[in-house]
Amino acid sequence: MLTRRSFLASAAAGAALSIAAPAFAETVPADTARLLARAKAELERLGAAIPNHDLVAVADYAAASKSPRFHILDIAGGTVSSLLVAHGRGSDPGNSGWVKAFSNAFGSNASSEGAFKTAEFYSGKHGRSMRLDGLDPGNSNARDRAIVIHSAWYVNPAMALAAGRIGRSEGCFAFSDADLPKVLDRLGPGRLLLSTKL
């Protein structure tokens, strides 16, 4: 089991990992055109349910957790920034680093599939965070399940390199402390976050 203590020990033992860490912080995926096409299609489908159409976030859970798979797309500019994001432990019971299934069920601790609208900021047990509203049958319980955007110690490039995966959330979109401000400040309320497997 990966704990904070065992992670810190492994990270300290491999100081060289910190040199490679910036490569995970923000990268551009090769399939930018495919991401943009999907984002535009979702914006068209959802229409007025999403007030702001300039930026879209896509969490592509077809990728392993060690990979930057949370993509923030600038629709007009056609650019993409990609970051590490955790998935729910209920979606990966064996802690393999891969999403096996989605769930909208209470108590599942799983990631949900579908379109979310980013909502209000708040300060909770993980510090500055953002609430989400599920817009599809597969994530309609998001607000009541407290599926949110927050930071977590178990999401960082050094862990991805040392363990071959990052930690798991209870269904939330969890980011590193360094990346969370990029997500919250760029997205803000009223934008689309799509959770899926592309």
Secondary structure, DSSP 8 states (H G I E B T S, - for coil): ---HHHHHHHHHHTTTHHHHTHHHHSB--TTHHHHHHHHHHHHHHHGGGSS--SEEEEEETTS-TTS--EEEEETTTTEEEEE----BGGG-TT--SS------STT------EEEEEEEEEEETTEEEEEEEE-STTTTTHHHHT-EEEE-TT-SHHHHHHHSS---BSSSEEE-TTTHHHHHHHH-SS-EEEEE--
